[in-house]
């Protein structure tokens, strides 16, 4: 990667030196700034380029992926059907899990039961999904795969 550093920030980068030089012709504010080279991967961040091989960047990408998966939804019927097929649990058993789970505040329990009874769609990010899954032996990774694929068999592995 070739890059331009200006005021302690990487402001331009490209894996093609010729293209970077052409870009510089349109950016007079960087005239005379040295073009540097690195073996490390660079990606564009907020107004500057950052190294893509740092733990911070990798953690940021994992967080973005968690948020993306958290926004995936499935119909209530599809979730219940998958739990029946994968683990043989029915709605009454799931309701009992929520009602009897120790450590939930009254507000949490009420919210979880409301979501269980009334939600048309279940989003992966709902905490009640993790609570139910944990109680019936489904891992967070299995849940992620299930919500991504919609395949109940992901809950059986």
C-alpha positions in Angstrom: 0.0 0.0 0.0 1.1 3.5 -0.8 -0.1 6.4 1.4 0.2 10.1 2.2 0.5 11.1 5.8 -0.5 14.7 6.6 -0.6 16.2 10.1 -0.1 12.7 11.7 -3.0 11.2 9.8 -3.1 9.0 6.7 -5.2 11.0 4.4 -4.8 9.1 1.1 -3.9 5.5 0.3 -4.0 3.3 -2.7 -2.4 0.0 -3.7 -1.6 1.5 -7.1 1.2 4.1 -7.0 0.4 5.6 -10.3 -3.3 6.2 -9.3 -2.2 7.8 -6.0 0.1 10.2 -7.9 -2.8 11.1 -10.2 -5.0 11.7 -7.2 -2.4 13.9 -5.7 -2.5 16.2 -8.7 -6.1 17.0 -7.7 -5.2 17.7 -4.1 -2.9 20.7 -4.0 -3.0 20.8 -0.2 -0.7 17.7 -0.2 1.8 19.1 -2.7 5.3 18.1 -1.7 4.2 15.5 0.8 6.1 12.3 0.7 4.5 9.1 -0.6 5.2 6.3 1.8 4.8 2.6 1.4 3.7 -0.1 3.9 3.0 -3.8 3.8 0.2 -3.4 6.3 -3.4 -3.2 5.0 -5.1 0.1 5.1 -8.8 0.8 5.1 -10.7 4.1 5.0 -12.1 5.1 8.3 -13.8 8.4 9.4 -11.9 11.0 7.4 -8.6 9.1 7.4 -7.1 5.7 6.7 -6.4 3.2 9.5 -4.5 0.0 9.7 -6.8 -3.0 9.2 -4.5 -5.4 11.2 -4.9 -3.9 14.7 -6.9 -5.5 17.5 -8.9 -2.3 17.8 -10.0 -2.5 14.1 -10.7 -6.2 14.3 -12.9 -5.6 17.4 -14.7 -2.8 15.7 -15.5 -5.1 12.8 -16.7 -7.8 15.1 -19.0 -5.3 16.8 -20.3 -4.1 13.4 -21.1 -7.7 12.5 -22.8 -8.3 15.9 -25.0 -5.2 15.2 -25.8 -6.5 11.7 -26.8 -9.9 12.9 -28.7 -8.3 15.8 -31.0 -6.6 13.2 -32.0 -9.8 11.5 -35.5 -10.8 12.3 -37.7 -13.8 11.9 -41.4 -14.3 12.3 -42.5 -15.5 15.7 -44.0 -18.6 14.0 -40.7 -19.4 12.3 -38.8 -19.1 15.6 -41.3 -21.3 17.5 -41.4 -23.9 14.7 -37.6 -24.1 14.7 -37.5 -24.6 18.5 -40.0 -27.4 18.2 -38.1 -29.1 15.4 -34.7 -28.6 16.8 -35.3 -29.1 20.6 -38.9 -30.4 20.9 -39.9 -27.5 23.1 -43.4 -25.9 22.8 -44.7 -22.5 23.7 -45.8 -23.5 27.1 -42.3 -24.7 28.0 -40.8 -21.6 26.7 -43.2 -19.4 28.6 -42.3 -21.4 31.8 -38.6 -20.8 31.2 -39.3 -17.0 31.2 -41.6 -17.1 34.1 -39.3 -19.2 36.3 -35.9 -17.8 35.4 -34.1 -16.6 38.5 -32.3 -13.3 38.4 -34.7 -11.5 36.2 -36.2 -8.3 37.5 -40.0 -7.9 37.5 -39.6 -5.4 34.6 -37.4 -7.7 32.6 -39.8 -10.6 33.1 -42.8 -8.5 32.1 -41.0 -7.2 29.0 -39.8 -10.7 28.0 -43.3 -12.2 28.4 -44.8 -9.3 26.5 -42.3 -9.8 23.6 -42.9 -13.6 23.8 -46.7 -13.1 23.6 -47.1 -10.1 21.4 -44.1 -9.7 19.0 -44.8 -10.4 15.4 -41.1 -10.7 14.7 -38.2 -11.7 16.8 -34.9 -9.9 16.3 -31.6 -11.7 17.0 -30.7 -8.9 19.4 -33.6 -9.5 21.8 -32.2 -10.7 25.1 -35.1 -13.0 25.6 -33.8 -15.0 22.6 -30.5 -15.6 24.3 -32.2 -16.5 27.6 -34.5 -19.1 26.0 -31.6 -20.6 23.9 -29.3 -20.9 26.9 -31.9 -22.7 28.9 -32.5 -25.3 26.2 -28.9 -25.8 25.2 -28.5 -23.6 22.2 -25.3 -21.5 21.9 -25.1 -17.9 20.8 -23.2 -19.0 17.7 -25.9 -21.5 16.8 -28.5 -18.7 17.2 -26.5 -16.4 14.9 -26.3 -19.1 12.2 -30.0 -19.8 12.6 -31.0 -16.1 12.2 -28.6 -15.7 9.2 -29.7 -18.8 7.4 -33.3 -19.4 8.7 -32.4 -23.1 8.9 -33.6 -24.7 12.1 -30.9 -27.4 11.7 -28.4 -24.8 12.8 -29.9 -25.2 16.3 -29.3 -28.9 16.3 -25.5 -29.0 15.8 
